Amino acid sequence: MAVFGEYEENKKRLDWQILRSGSVALYLQPEYLNEDVDWLRQHGYQILSCDCTQWTTEEAMHAGLQQTLSFPDHYGKNVNALQDCLFDLPVPEMGGMALVLNRFDVYGKGTGSAPMHSGRTEAEVVVDMLACASRNFLLTGKGWQRNGTGVSR
C-alpha cells in the first residue's frame, strides 16, 4: 500500500497525482491509461485488469471480478459478497494494487445501467464499492477491521 510522507518529491509522483483526486480515475484516452499503468507497474504496483465488455449480465460481472481479484470459490456473487471480498483483498504493502476496468462505459450503459433497490445503477454501486474499499485501504493499510461485536469500518 502506497504511503506518502510530507516530502515535496512525493507530491510529484504519478500515484500521488492520481490519488489526490480520489481513488477512482476515468481515462478517456487508452494511451494515457497505458502510460500510467506502465508507470505504476514499474513502481511496484500489482496491476489487475478486467474487460468489462464481457460483463453482459450481472453474473458475468461477478464472475469477471471473482476471476480477476481471485475471490474465493464460495464468493456469493452478489453486492454484499462483493463488498466483503473487496475489503479482504490482499493489497501488497510495497507499491499497492491498481484495478483497471477496461471499457467500463460499455458495462455502465448496458447491463450495469439496471437500477438497484437503492435507486442507483449497478455500475454506480460497483464503482462506489471499489472507491470505498480503496479509501479504507488508503486510510488503514488494510481492509475491514473485525472486532468482537461484528464488522466495522
C-alpha positions in Angstrom: 0.0 0.0 0.0 1.5 3.3 -1.0 2.2 5.6 1.9 3.3 9.1 1.2 5.2 11.4 3.6 5.3 15.1 3.7 8.2 15.3 1.3 7.7 17.6 -1.7 9.1 14.9 -4.1 6.3 12.6 -3.2 3.8 15.1 -4.4 5.4 14.9 -7.9 4.9 11.1 -8.1 2.2 9.9 -10.6 0.5 7.8 -7.9 0.1 10.9 -5.7 -1.2 12.9 -8.6 -3.8 10.2 -9.4 -4.9 9.6 -5.8 -5.1 13.2 -4.7 -8.4 13.5 -6.7 -9.8 10.2 -5.4 -9.2 6.5 -5.8 -11.2 6.1 -9.0 -9.8 7.7 -12.1 -11.5 8.0 -15.5 -9.4 7.8 -18.6 -10.8 8.9 -21.9 -7.7 8.0 -24.0 -6.3 4.5 -23.7 -2.8 5.7 -24.5 -2.8 7.8 -21.3 -4.1 4.9 -19.3 -1.4 2.6 -20.7 1.3 5.1 -19.8 0.1 5.4 -16.3 -0.3 1.6 -15.9 3.3 1.2 -17.1 4.5 3.7 -14.5 2.5 2.1 -11.7 3.9 -1.4 -12.7 7.5 0.0 -12.7 6.9 1.4 -9.2 5.8 -1.9 -7.7 2.1 -1.8 -8.1 0.2 -5.0 -8.8 -1.9 -4.4 -11.9 -5.2 -6.3 -12.3 -7.4 -5.8 -15.4 -10.9 -6.7 -16.4 -12.5 -6.5 -19.8 -15.9 -5.0 -18.9 -17.3 -5.6 -22.4 -17.7 -9.2 -21.3 -20.0 -8.1 -18.5 -23.2 -8.7 -20.4 -25.1 -10.0 -17.3 -24.8 -9.4 -13.6 -23.5 -12.9 -13.3 -20.8 -12.2 -15.9 -19.7 -9.1 -13.9 -19.4 -11.1 -10.7 -17.5 -13.9 -12.5 -15.1 -11.4 -14.1 -14.3 -9.7 -10.8 -14.1 -13.1 -9.0 -11.5 -14.3 -11.5 -9.5 -11.1 -11.7 -9.4 -10.4 -8.0 -9.0 -14.1 -7.0 -12.1 -14.2 -4.8 -12.7 -17.5 -3.1 -14.8 -20.3 -4.6 -17.5 -19.6 -2.0 -17.9 -16.0 -3.3 -21.7 -15.3 -3.2 -21.9 -13.3 -6.5 -24.0 -10.5 -5.1 -23.2 -6.9 -4.0 -22.9 -7.9 -0.3 -20.4 -10.6 -1.1 -18.6 -8.2 -3.4 -18.2 -5.6 -0.7 -16.9 -8.2 1.8 -14.4 -9.6 -0.7 -13.2 -6.2 -1.8 -12.4 -5.3 1.8 -10.5 -8.6 2.2 -8.2 -8.2 -0.8 -4.5 -8.8 -0.1 -3.1 -5.5 -1.2 0.7 -5.5 -1.3 2.3 -3.3 1.3 5.0 -2.2 -1.1 3.6 -0.4 -4.1 -0.1 -1.2 -4.0 -2.7 -2.5 -6.3 -4.5 -1.0 -9.3 -7.6 -2.4 -10.8 -8.1 -1.4 -14.5 -11.7 -1.7 -15.7 -11.3 -1.6 -19.4 -14.4 -0.2 -21.2 -16.4 0.1 -18.0 -18.6 2.6 -20.0 -19.9 -0.4 -22.1 -21.0 -2.1 -18.9 -22.3 1.1 -17.4 -24.6 1.8 -20.5 -25.6 -1.9 -20.8 -26.1 -4.4 -18.0 -24.7 -2.0 -15.4 -27.5 0.5 -16.1 -30.0 -1.6 -14.3 -31.4 0.2 -11.3 -31.0 -1.4 -7.9 -33.1 -1.2 -4.8 -31.1 1.9 -3.7 -32.2 3.8 -6.8 -28.6 3.8 -8.2 -27.5 1.7 -11.1 -25.5 -1.5 -10.7 -22.5 0.3 -12.3 -22.7 3.2 -9.8 -22.8 0.7 -6.9 -19.8 -1.2 -8.2 -17.7 1.9 -8.6 -18.8 3.2 -5.2 -17.8 -0.1 -3.5 -14.4 0.0 -5.3 -13.8 3.6 -4.2 -14.9 2.8 -0.6 -12.6 -0.2 -0.3 -9.8 1.8 -1.7 -10.3 4.7 0.7 -10.3 2.2 3.6 -7.0 0.7 2.4 -5.5 4.1 2.0 -6.6 5.2 5.5 -5.8 2.0 7.3 -3.4 0.0 5.1 -5.8 -2.9 5.4 -9.4 -4.0 4.8 -12.3 -4.3 7.2 -11.5 -4.1 10.9 -13.0 -7.1 12.6 -13.9 -6.9 16.2 -15.7 -8.9 18.8 -19.0 -7.2 18.1 -19.1 -7.6 14.3 -17.6 -5.9 11.4 -17.0 -2.1 11.3 -15.2 0.3 9.1 
